[in-house]
Amino acid sequence: MSKDVLTLAWQDMRRRHFATAIKRLESRADVYEENFEYYLSLGIACLYVGDIGASSSYFQMARKIRLTDTRLLLGQAAIFLRRGDTARALQYYLEIKENDPTNKIADSAMEFLRIHGDYDTICRWVDTGRIEQFYPPLGVNPDKIAMICLPIIACVVGCVCAFSFFPRGQQYTGPRADLSKLELTVDEKSDAKEKDMSTQSYKFVLSNKEITKKYDNALQYFQSHRDNAAQIELNYLLNSNAALSIKQKAAVLMGYFETPDFDSIKDVPSYSDVVSNYLLYVDCWVDWGGKISNAVTYENGSYSCDLLVGDESLSKYEGTVNVKFDSTPVIDGSQPVRILGKIVIDGSTVCLKGRAVYQSIYN
């Protein structure tokens, strides 16, 4: 059975395909004139892509039809919150609580305003996307269900096998996790190299002692919340003559790494270090500054740009790296920017998978 445009648009939005939803809805403007759900859907989609002007206009049209819908009030409150108009935002959240006393998004937003309601913090939350937790909810992204379930199943199976068969050695029971079952066995330490090295070439040829040391370093870096440093040690091993069982344990350990933010990232490699030996830095996170050029927003809502890495004035220019975002971030291309992203390799070219951006309000 065919579905109406509003239903299809909400399916797009749950999958975070906002540009597709907007295009689909706008093509039916004549059909859905004076329809509350139509204007509300367009307002929410535009809010998520950062088109605040269009979002505000659609919310105003929806408000002429229905005044007290919680989703509409959340959307309008979010717009005022983004602008730093905390007094107006609070008025909307109080109205939401009057109509929907148990609304948790309004509770969280008012708590945020109470503790972190200064304009600089709001700008940082807008740039990093954290502000979206106060937007009208979209529901679970169905595309992520399989992506989450399958790795979880594989991880559970792998952990069961690893924890069942790996002997217990020295324990690293630090503040993050007990990884004693991932430590190298006595046999692995004494015979850490691949036995037959004639079948392939290796970027790094290491001794038993070097392999053992780098793996132990990775465990200790992990417990110290230094995931980038641990990733570099593991990348050495994954591109070396280390035995397959050690590489398998390295892959399991990488599954424990956390996604950093601007405040928590550590051991950030420089641009020159990365381009000179990129295999060591794959999957590391970086916080690089500079200016952007060649920005492109695609039909599916994704975004790419070139980051000219350097200082604010680019008097110290280090090089250019392509950055890709799954959704369009809010970036003023005329101002310096910092981008938080993960290092990925496209062929032999270093790129970033962008996660967040930050621009100072004082520029």
URDA-V358583 format. One record per backbone hydrogen bond with DSSP energy under -0.5 kcal/mol. NH is the residue of the N-H (numbers start at 1). CO is the residue of the C=O. If there is no record, write none. Layout:
{{NH | CO} {NH | CO}}
This chain:
{{8 | 4} {9 | 5} {10 | 6} {11 | 7} {12 | 8} {13 | 9} {14 | 10} {15 | 11} {16 | 13} {17 | 12} {18 | 16} {21 | 17} {22 | 18} {23 | 19} {24 | 20} {25 | 21} {26 | 22} {27 | 23} {28 | 25} {29 | 26} {31 | 28} {32 | 28} {35 | 32} {36 | 34} {39 | 35} {40 | 36} {41 | 37} {42 | 38} {43 | 39} {44 | 40} {45 | 41} {46 | 42} {47 | 43} {48 | 44} {49 | 45} {50 | 46} {50 | 47} {51 | 46} {52 | 50} {55 | 51} {56 | 52} {57 | 53} {58 | 54} {59 | 55} {60 | 56} {61 | 57} {62 | 58} {63 | 59} {64 | 60} {65 | 61} {65 | 62} {66 | 62} {73 | 69} {74 | 70} {75 | 71} {76 | 72} {77 | 73} {78 | 74} {79 | 75} {80 | 76} {81 | 77} {82 | 78} {83 | 79} {84 | 80} {84 | 81} {85 | 80} {86 | 84} {89 | 85} {90 | 86} {91 | 87} {92 | 88} {93 | 89} {94 | 90} {95 | 91} {96 | 92} {97 | 93} {98 | 94} {99 | 95} {100 | 96} {103 | 100} {107 | 103} {108 | 104} {109 | 105} {110 | 106} {111 | 107} {112 | 108} {113 | 109} {114 | 110} {115 | 111} {116 | 112} {117 | 113} {122 | 118} {123 | 119} {124 | 120} {125 | 121} {126 | 122} {127 | 123} {128 | 124} {129 | 125} {129 | 126} {130 | 125} {131 | 125} {132 | 129} {133 | 130} {134 | 131} {135 | 132} {142 | 140} {144 | 141} {145 | 141} {145 | 142} {146 | 142} {147 | 143} {148 | 144} {149 | 145} {150 | 146} {151 | 147} {152 | 148} {153 | 149} {154 | 150} {155 | 151} {156 | 152} {157 | 153} {158 | 154} {159 | 155} {160 | 156} {161 | 157} {162 | 158} {163 | 159} {164 | 160} {165 | 161} {166 | 162} {167 | 165} {169 | 180} {173 | 171} {174 | 172} {174 | 177} {179 | 172} {179 | 177} {182 | 179} {183 | 180} {189 | 185} {190 | 186} {191 | 187} {192 | 189} {194 | 241} {197 | 195} {203 | 239} {204 | 239} {206 | 204} {211 | 207} {212 | 208} {213 | 209} {214 | 210} {215 | 211} {216 | 212} {217 | 213} {218 | 214} {219 | 215} {220 | 216} {221 | 217} {222 | 218} {223 | 219} {224 | 220} {225 | 222} {226 | 221} {230 | 226} {231 | 227} {232 | 228} {233 | 229} {234 | 230} {235 | 231} {236 | 232} {237 | 233} {238 | 234} {239 | 235} {240 | 237} {241 | 204} {242 | 237} {243 | 192} {246 | 243} {247 | 243} {248 | 244} {249 | 245} {250 | 246} {251 | 247} {252 | 248} {253 | 249} {254 | 250} {255 | 251} {255 | 252} {256 | 253} {257 | 254} {260 | 258} {265 | 261} {274 | 270} {275 | 271} {276 | 272} {277 | 273} {277 | 274} {280 | 277} {281 | 278} {282 | 278} {283 | 343} {284 | 281} {286 | 341} {288 | 339} {290 | 337} {291 | 308} {293 | 306} {296 | 304} {298 | 296} {298 | 302} {301 | 298} {303 | 325} {304 | 296} {305 | 323} {306 | 293} {307 | 305} {307 | 321} {308 | 291} {308 | 306} {309 | 307} {309 | 319} {310 | 289} {311 | 316} {314 | 311} {317 | 315} {318 | 309} {318 | 316} {319 | 309} {321 | 307} {322 | 350} {323 | 305} {324 | 352} {325 | 303} {328 | 301} {331 | 329} {333 | 331} {335 | 332} {337 | 290} {338 | 358} {339 | 288} {340 | 356} {341 | 286} {341 | 339} {342 | 353} {343 | 284} {344 | 351} {346 | 349} {347 | 345} {348 | 346} {349 | 346} {351 | 344} {352 | 322} {353 | 342} {354 | 324} {354 | 352} {355 | 340} {356 | 340} {357 | 127} {358 | 338} {363 | 360}}
